[in-house]
Amino acid sequence: MLFSGCGNGYISFGGKVTFEEDGSPLTLGTVVFTTDTFQAEGAIQSNGTYQLGSISQKDGLPSGNYKVFVIGAGNVVNEKYVSSIDLAFTDRNTTPLTCEVVTSGKHRFDFTVKKALTKP
């Protein structure tokens, strides 16, 4: 995938989210990029890819350092939400995922997440 900057100064990009354990794609959820003052998100497609949008769909975001987390990557089982990924990756305060977006830098960010711990 190749994405270019938009006229608003935002950098448009995408990437892919896969599982650390086996390399399979995460097929559901939303990738969220956030700072103290800005947030953008992109829906994860069935093949694990996403494109980032902030003000409008797929428009990208300004240069900066971002924390990255994933929401909505689970299902409802017996009327209870069950995440398919390790909960550390679902919270802005605990996610280990980060990235730096710069105008002349790469315009694709791939991430790996851990599968949710299952009870024996």
Secondary structure, 3 states (H helix, E strand, C coil): CCCCECCCCCECCEEEEEECCCCCECCCCEEEEECCCCEEEEECCCCCEEECECCCCCCCECCEEEEEEEECCEEEECCEEEECECHHHHCCCCCCEEEEECCCCCCECCEEECECCCCC
